[in-house]
């Protein structure tokens, strides 16, 4: 995006502030090509007398003034808000071409300059404004540089911008030829030009701030009773988001609607309008192939009243949540109340798959054979923190009963439907979808999609009569809508699907399946280690991962055990974990990552009862 590419948009004033101008040749060139709806303010750091003495500066300043632009001298780009001439003003774009501290300043001084400049911009930039920085090839430290410098030898422009809450939203070549009279000056405080060949223009925008997770209480109807329970805090941002509402344009809903449309063209499909609770009770004796009880978030609900009673007030709702139902240790609290692992399995848990509702679907009135009944909703799994693990995602359940004498090829039906949903940009020379048999009793297939390896996006179970229905075979299909959306829309980080940034959802219209245009490019990665002594017999590793998600508000994308040892005859063992901090849609600075790490260390010691090393 060029400085003046859309500056002349009709009926919209674009206020452009240029800082660090040397001979004002760039400002003059922009002013000549900009439309009438562009307001140019050009500034330089030097006093007026010194600035006018630079080659052609006098003529360029005159050109600016003749076209109605403002020109100011002795403006420090690291203290823009303090500048009297700019006081109280906001700009839609702030432009800084080839910043440099002067003379033999190293990368550290220039990083400091960038940080101070971004912090200064935050005070004069409009809410939807942009910051443009042109850098010589290699300085920025992003993969767009060719060749890319080692991180420690670059200016780390994305990380410096993050200190002020900015994210890199676009990179484009800096086209000197477009600005006919532009001649860069100021390299090492001399009248020399920068090496602009291969230079890049980096465009930054504001990001949403990091916010702490908040406790969320939920009321649901279980049987004839209205109950209340607290959602584990690390899952609070995944509750009540409405992504699957009928008129939602969220990618997971677009995928679901397109899939059901394609499926209904081949077989009868019936939507289930009934709302099923997030909680299920494990006393039904669910088989392992249906529901893995090892990754359940166990919940202890408290009764609010009988169905049909008056709704509780927010104060009553929150007070009715039992205090021992904690986000990280809810499972342990239930276990301690019974004393055995079997006791845990007799409690309530957040559903980890919609398959827990399959029996209820089959028992509903008017059930028809050879019709796929479908429902969709969020599910939750207590799993380690990693790039590929989704603790919350949206799932679609498709369930059909058929006569034992008939064996419809539902695998083929589903394959044809999925292949119409997944875009043709994948290599057609190789088999896109694979159905791998996982077990024989019942017949269970995993559905995988080839893309940089196989990713399992769903399962198909064919269940014999007597297990779910007395006289029918049952075909039950579960599909991970989040993984399908990532494949179809080219989403690299699953967390982006949960972003609250309007720039995410604004890209999607009704039934449009087009690739996502990322608004946060090349986010910086920070790694921190944490070591502590644990009792190997009682240490809850999944509880540790849950605590990481909660305390860092999802800013940690990966947790790896890098070292573990235990001295002979000692009951305790040492564990060292490496945490990778990286945000997908927000500005994560080094300072913020360190702050989160320190807070995590405190909580680890308090909540997990371990000894830090």
Buried (B, 14 or more C-beta within 10 A) or exposed (E): BBBBEEBBEEEEEBBBBBBBBBBBBBBBBBBBBBEEBBBBBBBBBBEBEEBBEBEBBBBBBEBBBEEEBBBBBBBBBBBBBEBEEBEEBEBBBBBBBBBBBBEEBEBEBBBBBBBBBBBBBBEBBBEEBBBBBBBBBBBBBBEBBEEBBEEEEBBBBBBBBBBBBBBBBBBBEBEBEBBEBBBBBBBEEEEEBBEBEEBBBBBBBBBBEBEEBEEBBBBBBBEEBBBBBBBBBBBBBBBEBEBBEEEBBBBBBBBBBBBBBBBBEBBEBBEBEEEBBBBBBBEEEBEEBBBEBEBBBBBBBBEBBEEEEEEBEEEEBEEBBBEEBBBBBBBBBBBEEEEEEEEBBEBBBBBBBBBBBBBEBBEEEEBEBBBBBBBBBBBBBBBBBBEEEBBBBBBBBBBBBBEEEEEBEBBEBBBBBBEBBBEEEBEEEEEBBBBEEBEEEBBBBBBBBBEEEEBBBBBBBBBBBEBBBEEBBBBBBBBBBBBBBBBBBBBEBBBBBBBEBEBBBEBBEEEEBEEBEBBBBBBBBBEBEBBBBBEEEEBBBBBBBBBBBBBBBBBBBBBBEEEEEBEEEEEBBBBBBBBBBBBBBBBBBBEBBEEBBEEBBEBBEEBBEBEEE
